[in-house]
Amino acid sequence: MSDSWTWDYDPDAEHVVGGMSHEVVTEVERLAEQLTVLRTR
């Protein structure tokens, strides 16, 4: 496998969450963290 492989599309954080309220972004981050914890158990 080549070490030079990259994504063809690599959006930045503003593109992904642009327009969402801070509260929504915070809640999504909280839920993602909980999923991570569940996965490691």
mmCIF entry with sequence, helices, sheets and N, C-alpha, C, O atoms, coordinates in Angstrom:
data_MODEL
# 
_entry.id   MODEL 
# 
_entity.id                         1 
_entity.type                       polymer 
_entity.pdbx_number_of_molecules   1 
# 
_entity_poly.entity_id                      1 
_entity_poly.type                           'polypeptide(L)' 
_entity_poly.nstd_linkage                   no 
_entity_poly.nstd_monomer                   no 
_entity_poly.pdbx_seq_one_letter_code       MSDSWTWDYDPDAEHVVGGMSHEVVTEVERLAEQLTVLRTR 
_entity_poly.pdbx_seq_one_letter_code_can   MSDSWTWDYDPDAEHVVGGMSHEVVTEVERLAEQLTVLRTR 
_entity_poly.pdbx_strand_id                 A 
# 
loop_
_entity_poly_seq.entity_id 
_entity_poly_seq.num 
_entity_poly_seq.mon_id 
_entity_poly_seq.hetero 
1 1  MET n 
1 2  SER n 
1 3  ASP n 
1 4  SER n 
1 5  TRP n 
1 6  THR n 
1 7  TRP n 
1 8  ASP n 
1 9  TYR n 
1 10 ASP n 
1 11 PRO n 
1 12 ASP n 
1 13 ALA n 
1 14 GLU n 
1 15 HIS n 
1 16 VAL n 
1 17 VAL n 
1 18 GLY n 
1 19 GLY n 
1 20 MET n 
1 21 SER n 
1 22 HIS n 
1 23 GLU n 
1 24 VAL n 
1 25 VAL n 
1 26 THR n 
1 27 GLU n 
1 28 VAL n 
1 29 GLU n 
1 30 ARG n 
1 31 LEU n 
1 32 ALA n 
1 33 GLU n 
1 34 GLN n 
1 35 LEU n 
1 36 THR n 
1 37 VAL n 
1 38 LEU n 
1 39 ARG n 
1 40 THR n 
1 41 ARG n 
# 
_struct_asym.id          A 
_struct_asym.entity_id   1 
# 
loop_
_struct_conf.conf_type_id 
_struct_conf.id 
_struct_conf.pdbx_PDB_helix_id 
_struct_conf.beg_label_comp_id 
_struct_conf.beg_label_asym_id 
_struct_conf.beg_label_seq_id 
_struct_conf.pdbx_beg_PDB_ins_code 
_struct_conf.end_label_comp_id 
_struct_conf.end_label_asym_id 
_struct_conf.end_label_seq_id 
_struct_conf.pdbx_end_PDB_ins_code 
_struct_conf.beg_auth_comp_id 
_struct_conf.beg_auth_asym_id 
_struct_conf.beg_auth_seq_id 
_struct_conf.end_auth_comp_id 
_struct_conf.end_auth_asym_id 
_struct_conf.end_auth_seq_id 
_struct_conf.pdbx_PDB_helix_class 
_struct_conf.details 
_struct_conf.pdbx_PDB_helix_length 
HELX_P HELX_P1 AA1 ALA A 13 ? VAL A 17 ? ALA A 13 VAL A 17 1 ? 5  
HELX_P HELX_P2 AA2 HIS A 22 ? THR A 40 ? HIS A 22 THR A 40 1 ? 19 
# 
_struct_conf_type.id          HELX_P 
_struct_conf_type.criteria    ? 
_struct_conf_type.reference   ? 
# 
loop_
_atom_site.group_PDB 
_atom_site.id 
_atom_site.type_symbol 
_atom_site.label_atom_id 
_atom_site.label_alt_id 
_atom_site.label_comp_id 
_atom_site.label_asym_id 
_atom_site.label_entity_id 
_atom_site.label_seq_id 
_atom_site.pdbx_PDB_ins_code 
_atom_site.Cartn_x 
_atom_site.Cartn_y 
_atom_site.Cartn_z 
_atom_site.occupancy 
_atom_site.B_iso_or_equiv 
_atom_site.pdbx_formal_charge 
_atom_site.auth_seq_id 
_atom_site.auth_comp_id 
_atom_site.auth_asym_id 
_atom_site.auth_atom_id 
_atom_site.pdbx_PDB_model_num 
ATOM 1   N N  . MET A 1 1  ? 0.847   -1.179 0.000  1.00 0.00 ? 1  MET A N  1 
ATOM 2   C CA . MET A 1 1  ? 0.000   0.000  0.000  1.00 0.00 ? 1  MET A CA 1 
ATOM 3   C C  . MET A 1 1  ? 0.891   1.241  0.000  1.00 0.00 ? 1  MET A C  1 
ATOM 4   O O  . MET A 1 1  ? 1.922   1.284  0.671  1.00 0.00 ? 1  MET A O  1 
ATOM 5   N N  . SER A 1 2  ? 0.481   2.226  -0.749 1.00 0.00 ? 2  SER A N  1 
ATOM 6   C CA . SER A 1 2  ? 1.275   3.439  -0.885 1.00 0.00 ? 2  SER A CA 1 
ATOM 7   C C  . SER A 1 2  ? 1.082   4.372  0.308  1.00 0.00 ? 2  SER A C  1 
ATOM 8   O O  . SER A 1 2  ? -0.037  4.549  0.791  1.00 0.00 ? 2  SER A O  1 
ATOM 9   N N  . ASP A 1 3  ? 2.171   4.965  0.778  1.00 0.00 ? 3  ASP A N  1 
ATOM 10  C CA . ASP A 1 3  ? 2.094   5.946  1.861  1.00 0.00 ? 3  ASP A CA 1 
ATOM 11  C C  . ASP A 1 3  ? 1.616   7.302  1.361  1.00 0.00 ? 3  ASP A C  1 
ATOM 12  O O  . ASP A 1 3  ? 1.329   8.185  2.169  1.00 0.00 ? 3  ASP A O  1 
ATOM 13  N N  . SER A 1 4  ? 1.524   7.486  0.046  1.00 0.00 ? 4  SER A N  1 
ATOM 14  C CA . SER A 1 4  ? 1.150   8.787  -0.496 1.00 0.00 ? 4  SER A CA 1 
ATOM 15  C C  . SER A 1 4  ? -0.353  8.910  -0.749 1.00 0.00 ? 4  SER A C  1 
ATOM 16  O O  . SER A 1 4  ? -0.795  9.893  -1.345 1.00 0.00 ? 4  SER A O  1 
ATOM 17  N N  . TRP A 1 5  ? -1.143  7.932  -0.307 1.00 0.00 ? 5  TRP A N  1 
ATOM 18  C CA . TRP A 1 5  ? -2.583  7.963  -0.520 1.00 0.00 ? 5  TRP A CA 1 
ATOM 19  C C  . TRP A 1 5  ? -3.205  9.079  0.308  1.00 0.00 ? 5  TRP A C  1 
ATOM 20  O O  . TRP A 1 5  ? -2.826  9.285  1.461  1.00 0.00 ? 5  TRP A O  1 
ATOM 21  N N  . THR A 1 6  ? -4.152  9.795  -0.273 1.00 0.00 ? 6  THR A N  1 
ATOM 22  C CA . THR A 1 6  ? -4.872  10.847 0.438  1.00 0.00 ? 6  THR A CA 1 
ATOM 23  C C  . THR A 1 6  ? -6.344  10.811 0.056  1.00 0.00 ? 6  THR A C  1 
ATOM 24  O O  . THR A 1 6  ? -6.719  10.185 -0.935 1.00 0.00 ? 6  THR A O  1 
ATOM 25  N N  . TRP A 1 7  ? -7.163  11.475 0.834  1.00 0.00 ? 7  TRP A N  1 
ATOM 26  C CA . TRP A 1 7  ? -8.575  11.613 0.511  1.00 0.00 ? 7  TRP A CA 1 
ATOM 27  C C  . TRP A 1 7  ? -8.722  12.545 -0.681 1.00 0.00 ? 7  TRP A C  1 
ATOM 28  O O  . TRP A 1 7  ? -8.000  13.536 -0.793 1.00 0.00 ? 7  TRP A O  1 
ATOM 29  N N  . ASP A 1 8  ? -9.658  12.229 -1.570 1.00 0.00 ? 8  ASP A N  1 
ATOM 30  C CA . ASP A 1 8  ? -9.957  13.143 -2.673 1.00 0.00 ? 8  ASP A CA 1 
ATOM 31  C C  . ASP A 1 8  ? -10.739 14.343 -2.164 1.00 0.00 ? 8  ASP A C  1 
ATOM 32  O O  . ASP A 1 8  ? -10.654 15.432 -2.731 1.00 0.00 ? 8  ASP A O  1 
ATOM 33  N N  . TYR A 1 9  ? -11.492 14.145 -1.107 1.00 0.00 ? 9  TYR A N  1 
ATOM 34  C CA . TYR A 1 9  ? -12.315 15.197 -0.545 1.00 0.00 ? 9  TYR A CA 1 
ATOM 35  C C  . TYR A 1 9  ? -12.036 15.263 0.937  1.00 0.00 ? 9  TYR A C  1 
ATOM 36  O O  . TYR A 1 9  ? -12.278 14.293 1.655  1.00 0.00 ? 9  TYR A O  1 
ATOM 37  N N  . ASP A 1 10 ? -11.535 16.380 1.406  1.00 0.00 ? 10 ASP A N  1 
ATOM 38  C CA . ASP A 1 10 ? -11.149 16.523 2.808  1.00 0.00 ? 10 ASP A CA 1 
ATOM 39  C C  . ASP A 1 10 ? -11.713 17.834 3.349  1.00 0.00 ? 10 ASP A C  1 
ATOM 40  O O  . ASP A 1 10 ? -10.994 18.831 3.425  1.00 0.00 ? 10 ASP A O  1 
ATOM 41  N N  . PRO A 1 11 ? -13.017 17.842 3.731  1.00 0.00 ? 11 PRO A N  1 
ATOM 42  C CA . PRO A 1 11 ? -13.624 19.092 4.197  1.00 0.00 ? 11 PRO A CA 1 
ATOM 43  C C  . PRO A 1 11 ? -13.066 19.530 5.544  1.00 0.00 ? 11 PRO A C  1 
ATOM 44  O O  . PRO A 1 11 ? -12.691 18.705 6.377  1.00 0.00 ? 11 PRO A O  1 
ATOM 45  N N  . ASP A 1 12 ? -13.018 20.836 5.738  1.00 0.00 ? 12 ASP A N  1 
ATOM 46  C CA . ASP A 1 12 ? -12.579 21.334 7.038  1.00 0.00 ? 12 ASP A CA 1 
ATOM 47  C C  . ASP A 1 12 ? -13.779 21.385 7.992  1.00 0.00 ? 12 ASP A C  1 
ATOM 48  O O  . ASP A 1 12 ? -14.921 21.186 7.577  1.00 0.00 ? 12 ASP A O  1 
ATOM 49  N N  . ALA A 1 13 ? -13.511 21.648 9.245  1.00 0.00 ? 13 ALA A N  1 
ATOM 50  C CA . ALA A 1 13 ? -14.558 21.639 10.265 1.00 0.00 ? 13 ALA A CA 1 
ATOM 51  C C  . ALA A 1 13 ? -15.654 22.651 9.957  1.00 0.00 ? 13 ALA A C  1 
ATOM 52  O O  . ALA A 1 13 ? -16.829 22.360 10.183 1.00 0.00 ? 13 ALA A O  1 
ATOM 53  N N  . GLU A 1 14 ? -15.311 23.813 9.456  1.00 0.00 ? 14 GLU A N  1 
ATOM 54  C CA . GLU A 1 14 ? -16.313 24.829 9.156  1.00 0.00 ? 14 GLU A CA 1 
ATOM 55  C C  . GLU A 1 14 ? -17.274 24.350 8.076  1.00 0.00 ? 14 GLU A C  1 
ATOM 56  O O  . GLU A 1 14 ? -18.466 24.655 8.126  1.00 0.00 ? 14 GLU A O  1 
ATOM 57  N N  . HIS A 1 15 ? -16.772 23.611 7.112  1.00 0.00 ? 15 HIS A N  1 
ATOM 58  C CA . HIS A 1 15 ? -17.642 23.075 6.057  1.00 0.00 ? 15 HIS A CA 1 
ATOM 59  C C  . HIS A 1 15 ? -18.613 22.038 6.634  1.00 0.00 ? 15 HIS A C  1 
ATOM 60  O O  . HIS A 1 15 ? -19.775 21.983 6.232  1.00 0.00 ? 15 HIS A O  1 
ATOM 61  N N  . VAL A 1 16 ? -18.142 21.231 7.561  1.00 0.00 ? 16 VAL A N  1 
ATOM 62  C CA . VAL A 1 16 ? -18.960 20.155 8.123  1.00 0.00 ? 16 VAL A CA 1 
ATOM 63  C C  . VAL A 1 16 ? -20.014 20.699 9.079  1.00 0.00 ? 16 VAL A C  1 
ATOM 64  O O  . VAL A 1 16 ? -21.170 20.282 9.010  1.00 0.00 ? 16 VAL A O  1 
ATOM 65  N N  . VAL A 1 17 ? -19.649 21.617 9.966  1.00 0.00 ? 17 VAL A N  1 
ATOM 66  C CA . VAL A 1 17 ? -20.580 22.095 10.988 1.00 0.00 ? 17 VAL A CA 1 
ATOM 67  C C  . VAL A 1 17 ? -21.043 23.522 10.750 1.00 0.00 ? 17 VAL A C  1 
ATOM 68  O O  . VAL A 1 17 ? -21.775 24.069 11.575 1.00 0.00 ? 17 VAL A O  1 
ATOM 69  N N  . GLY A 1 18 ? -20.647 24.131 9.663  1.00 0.00 ? 18 GLY A N  1 
ATOM 70  C CA . GLY A 1 18 ? -21.034 25.508 9.376  1.00 0.00 ? 18 GLY A CA 1 
ATOM 71  C C  . GLY A 1 18 ? -22.544 25.684 9.419  1.00 0.00 ? 18 GLY A C  1 
ATOM 72  O O  . GLY A 1 18 ? -23.281 24.925 8.790  1.00 0.00 ? 18 GLY A O  1 
ATOM 73  N N  . GLY A 1 19 ? -22.994 26.665 10.146 1.00 0.00 ? 19 GLY A N  1 
ATOM 74  C CA . GLY A 1 19 ? -24.422 26.943 10.243 1.00 0.00 ? 19 GLY A CA 1 
ATOM 75  C C  . GLY A 1 19 ? -25.109 26.269 11.413 1.00 0.00 ? 19 GLY A C  1 
ATOM 76  O O  . GLY A 1 19 ? -26.232 26.633 11.762 1.00 0.00 ? 19 GLY A O  1 
ATOM 77  N N  . MET A 1 20 ? -24.453 25.289 12.029 1.00 0.00 ? 20 MET A N  1 
ATOM 78  C CA . MET A 1 20 ? -25.056 24.640 13.201 1.00 0.00 ? 20 MET A CA 1 
ATOM 79  C C  . MET A 1 20 ? -24.787 25.495 14.433 1.00 0.00 ? 20 MET A C  1 
ATOM 80  O O  . MET A 1 20 ? -23.744 26.139 14.543 1.00 0.00 ? 20 MET A O  1 
ATOM 81  N N  . SER A 1 21 ? -25.738 25.491 15.349 1.00 0.00 ? 21 SER A N  1 
ATOM 82  C CA . SER A 1 21 ? -25.532 26.249 16.582 1.00 0.00 ? 21 SER A CA 1 
ATOM 83  C C  . SER A 1 21 ? -24.465 25.565 17.443 1.00 0.00 ? 21 SER A C  1 
ATOM 84  O O  . SER A 1 21 ? -24.185 24.374 17.302 1.00 0.00 ? 21 SER A O  1 
ATOM 85  N N  . HIS A 1 22 ? -23.895 26.353 18.321 1.00 0.00 ? 22 HIS A N  1 
ATOM 86  C CA . HIS A 1 22 ? -22.874 25.818 19.232 1.00 0.00 ? 22 HIS A CA 1 
ATOM 87  C C  . HIS A 1 22 ? -23.450 24.690 20.081 1.00 0.00 ? 22 HIS A C  1 
ATOM 88  O O  . HIS A 1 22 ? -22.759 23.715 20.377 1.00 0.00 ? 22 HIS A O  1 
ATOM 89  N N  . GLU A 1 23 ? -24.704 24.825 20.468 1.00 0.00 ? 23 GLU A N  1 
ATOM 90  C CA . GLU A 1 23 ? -25.354 23.805 21.309 1.00 0.00 ? 23 GLU A CA 1 
ATOM 91  C C  . GLU A 1 23 ? -25.454 22.472 20.570 1.00 0.00 ? 23 GLU A C  1 
ATOM 92  O O  . GLU A 1 23 ? -25.219 21.419 21.162 1.00 0.00 ? 23 GLU A O  1 
ATOM 93  N N  . VAL A 1 24 ? -25.798 22.509 19.296 1.00 0.00 ? 24 VAL A N  1 
ATOM 94  C CA . VAL A 1 24 ? -25.916 21.282 18.504 1.00 0.00 ? 24 VAL A CA 1 
ATOM 95  C C  . VAL A 1 24 ? -24.548 20.621 18.348 1.00 0.00 ? 24 VAL A C  1 
ATOM 96  O O  . VAL A 1 24 ? -24.421 19.408 18.514 1.00 0.00 ? 24 VAL A O  1 
ATOM 97  N N  . VAL A 1 25 ? -23.540 21.406 18.033 1.00 0.00 ? 25 VAL A N  1 
ATOM 98  C CA . VAL A 1 25 ? -22.181 20.861 17.878 1.00 0.00 ? 25 VAL A CA 1 
ATOM 99  C C  . VAL A 1 25 ? -21.721 20.230 19.190 1.00 0.00 ? 25 VAL A C  1 
ATOM 100 O O  . VAL A 1 25 ? -21.138 19.146 19.186 1.00 0.00 ? 25 VAL A O  1 
ATOM 101 N N  . THR A 1 26 ? -21.977 20.893 20.297 1.00 0.00 ? 26 THR A N  1 
ATOM 102 C CA . THR A 1 26 ? -21.589 20.363 21.606 1.00 0.00 ? 26 THR A CA 1 
ATOM 103 C C  . THR A 1 26 ? -22.295 19.044 21.901 1.00 0.00 ? 26 THR A C  1 
ATOM 104 O O  . THR A 1 26 ? -21.679 18.112 22.418 1.00 0.00 ? 26 THR A O  1 
ATOM 105 N N  . GLU A 1 27 ? -23.581 18.962 21.575 1.00 0.00 ? 27 GLU A N  1 
ATOM 106 C CA . GLU A 1 27 ? -24.338 17.727 21.827 1.00 0.00 ? 27 GLU A CA 1 
ATOM 107 C C  . GLU A 1 27 ? -23.835 16.583 20.947 1.00 0.00 ? 27 GLU A C  1 
ATOM 108 O O  . GLU A 1 27 ? -23.716 15.452 21.419 1.00 0.00 ? 27 GLU A O  1 
ATOM 109 N N  . VAL A 1 28 ? -23.543 16.855 19.703 1.00 0.00 ? 28 VAL A N  1 
ATOM 110 C CA . VAL A 1 28 ? -23.014 15.821 18.809 1.00 0.00 ? 28 VAL A CA 1 
ATOM 111 C C  . VAL A 1 28 ? -21.656 15.336 19.318 1.00 0.00 ? 28 VAL A C  1 
ATOM 112 O O  . VAL A 1 28 ? -21.384 14.136 19.302 1.00 0.00 ? 28 VAL A O  1 
ATOM 113 N N  . GLU A 1 29 ? -20.815 16.244 19.763 1.00 0.00 ? 29 GLU A N  1 
ATOM 114 C CA . GLU A 1 29 ? -19.513 15.851 20.317 1.00 0.00 ? 29 GLU A CA 1 
ATOM 115 C C  . GLU A 1 29 ? -19.694 14.985 21.560 1.00 0.00 ? 29 GLU A C  1 
ATOM 116 O O  . GLU A 1 29 ? -18.969 14.009 21.750 1.00 0.00 ? 29 GLU A O  1 
ATOM 117 N N  . ARG A 1 30 ? -20.664 15.343 22.411 1.00 0.00 ? 30 ARG A N  1 
ATOM 118 C CA . ARG A 1 30 ? -20.920 14.562 23.631 1.00 0.00 ? 30 ARG A CA 1 
ATOM 119 C C  . ARG A 1 30 ? -21.377 13.144 23.272 1.00 0.00 ? 30 ARG A C  1 
ATOM 120 O O  . ARG A 1 30 ? -20.904 12.165 23.849 1.00 0.00 ? 30 ARG A O  1 
ATOM 121 N N  . LEU A 1 31 ? -22.298 13.047 22.316 1.00 0.00 ? 31 LEU A N  1 
ATOM 122 C CA . LEU A 1 31 ? -22.789 11.728 21.911 1.00 0.00 ? 31 LEU A CA 1 
ATOM 123 C C  . LEU A 1 31 ? -21.682 10.893 21.260 1.00 0.00 ? 31 LEU A C  1 
ATOM 124 O O  . LEU A 1 31 ? -21.597 9.687  21.495 1.00 0.00 ? 31 LEU A O  1 
ATOM 125 N N  . ALA A 1 32 ? -20.848 11.519 20.456 1.00 0.00 ? 32 ALA A N  1 
ATOM 126 C CA . ALA A 1 32 ? -19.734 10.796 19.829 1.00 0.00 ? 32 ALA A CA 1 
ATOM 127 C C  . ALA A 1 32 ? -18.778 10.265 20.896 1.00 0.00 ? 32 ALA A C  1 
ATOM 128 O O  . ALA A 1 32 ? -18.272 9.149  20.777 1.00 0.00 ? 32 ALA A O  1 
ATOM 129 N N  . GLU A 1 33 ? -18.534 11.052 21.924 1.00 0.00 ? 33 GLU A N  1 
ATOM 130 C CA . GLU A 1 33 ? -17.664 10.590 23.009 1.00 0.00 ? 33 GLU A CA 1 
ATOM 131 C C  . GLU A 1 33 ? -18.280 9.396  23.727 1.00 0.00 ? 33 GLU A C  1 
ATOM 132 O O  . GLU A 1 33 ? -17.571 8.450  24.070 1.00 0.00 ? 33 GLU A O  1 
ATOM 133 N N  . GLN A 1 34 ? -19.586 9.427  23.956 1.00 0.00 ? 34 GLN A N  1 
ATOM 134 C CA . GLN A 1 34 ? -20.249 8.300  24.605 1.00 0.00 ? 34 GLN A CA 1 
ATOM 135 C C  . GLN A 1 34 ? -20.153 7.043  23.749 1.00 0.00 ? 34 GLN A C  1 
ATOM 136 O O  . GLN A 1 34 ? -19.949 5.952  24.281 1.00 0.00 ? 34 GLN A O  1 
ATOM 137 N N  . LEU A 1 35 ? -20.295 7.177  22.445 1.00 0.00 ? 35 LEU A N  1 
ATOM 138 C CA . LEU A 1 35 ? -20.158 6.027  21.562 1.00 0.00 ? 35 LEU A CA 1 
ATOM 139 C C  . LEU A 1 35 ? -18.747 5.442  21.618 1.00 0.00 ? 35 LEU A C  1 
ATOM 140 O O  . LEU A 1 35 ? -18.561 4.226  21.577 1.00 0.00 ? 35 LEU A O  1 
ATOM 141 N N  . THR A 1 36 ? -17.776 6.318  21.711 1.00 0.00 ? 36 THR A N  1 
ATOM 142 C CA . THR A 1 36 ? -16.387 5.873  21.810 1.00 0.00 ? 36 THR A CA 1 
ATOM 143 C C  . THR A 1 36 ? -16.171 5.074  23.089 1.00 0.00 ? 36 THR A C  1 
ATOM 144 O O  . THR A 1 36 ? -15.510 4.035  23.078 1.00 0.00 ? 36 THR A O  1 
ATOM 145 N N  . VAL A 1 37 ? -16.731 5.564  24.191 1.00 0.00 ? 37 VAL A N  1 
ATOM 146 C CA . VAL A 1 37 ? -16.605 4.867  25.476 1.00 0.00 ? 37 VAL A CA 1 
ATOM 147 C C  . VAL A 1 37 ? -17.276 3.495  25.393 1.00 0.00 ? 37 VAL A C  1 
ATOM 148 O O  . VAL A 1 37 ? -16.715 2.503  25.858 1.00 0.00 ? 37 VAL A O  1 
ATOM 149 N N  . LEU A 1 38 ? -18.465 3.433  24.806 1.00 0.00 ? 38 LEU A N  1 
ATOM 150 C CA . LEU A 1 38 ? -19.154 2.156  24.679 1.00 0.00 ? 38 LEU A CA 1 
ATOM 151 C C  . LEU A 1 38 ? -18.347 1.169  23.834 1.00 0.00 ? 38 LEU A C  1 
ATOM 152 O O  . LEU A 1 38 ? -18.316 -0.023 24.137 1.00 0.00 ? 38 LEU A O  1 
ATOM 153 N N  . ARG A 1 39 ? -17.706 1.651  22.797 1.00 0.00 ? 39 ARG A N  1 
ATOM 154 C CA . ARG A 1 39 ? -16.937 0.793  21.902 1.00 0.00 ? 39 ARG A CA 1 
ATOM 155 C C  . ARG A 1 39 ? -15.725 0.189  22.614 1.00 0.00 ? 39 ARG A C  1 
ATOM 156 O O  . ARG A 1 39 ? -15.308 -0.918 22.273 1.00 0.00 ? 39 ARG A O  1 
ATOM 157 N N  . THR A 1 40 ? -15.164 0.877  23.577 1.00 0.00 ? 40 THR A N  1 
ATOM 158 C CA . THR A 1 40 ? -13.954 0.410  24.247 1.00 0.00 ? 40 THR A CA 1 
ATOM 159 C C  . THR A 1 40 ? -14.252 -0.532 25.406 1.00 0.00 ? 40 THR A C  1 
ATOM 160 O O  . THR A 1 40 ? -13.334 -1.100 25.996 1.00 0.00 ? 40 THR A O  1 
ATOM 161 N N  . ARG A 1 41 ? -15.524 -0.700 25.732 1.00 0.00 ? 41 ARG A N  1 
ATOM 162 C CA . ARG A 1 41 ? -15.870 -1.588 26.848 1.00 0.00 ? 41 ARG A CA 1 
ATOM 163 C C  . ARG A 1 41 ? -15.932 -3.012 26.399 1.00 0.00 ? 41 ARG A C  1 
ATOM 164 O O  . ARG A 1 41 ? -16.210 -3.901 27.203 1.00 0.00 ? 41 ARG A O  1 
# 
